[in-house]
């Protein structure tokens, strides 16, 4: 499962499709707490900033 943000949530989880059954124009399994799969959430967490 892809985790573009590296925040421990798969892209599917963040987009409301944790079971990866996306269908065009269909309502996702979950419609609340949708987040961007490419942005670490929460954005101010230590994992959002890679160590240097």
URNORJO-V31645 format. One record per residue. PSI is psi in whole degrees, 0 to 359 (none if undefined). NEAR is the number of other C-alpha atoms within 10 Angstrom. D_LAST is the distance of its C-alpha to the last C-alpha in Angstrom with 2 decimals. Layout:
psi=<PSI	PSI>
near=<NEAR	NEAR>
d_last=<D_LAST	D_LAST>
This chain:
psi=<132	138	83	326	344	27	10	358	131	158	321	318	316	332	6	14	66	340	6	53	31	134	131	133	9	154	131	161	321	137	3	157	37	134	166	125	347	1	125	132	126	145	336	12	155	329	349	341	107	144	149	none>
near=<10	11	17	15	19	17	19	13	19	17	22	19	20	21	21	19	19	17	9	14	10	15	9	7	6	7	11	18	15	13	10	10	9	14	16	12	20	13	15	21	18	11	12	9	10	11	15	15	10	7	6	3>
d_last=<26.17	23.56	20.79	19.31	17.22	15.88	17.45	20.00	22.86	24.43	25.20	28.85	28.37	26.68	29.53	32.29	33.15	31.90	34.63	33.92	37.46	36.80	40.01	40.27	41.65	41.76	40.43	37.37	37.86	35.89	36.02	34.27	30.60	29.71	26.10	24.30	22.91	20.10	18.79	17.08	19.75	19.76	17.52	16.49	15.57	12.31	12.15	12.37	8.85	6.38	3.77	0.00>
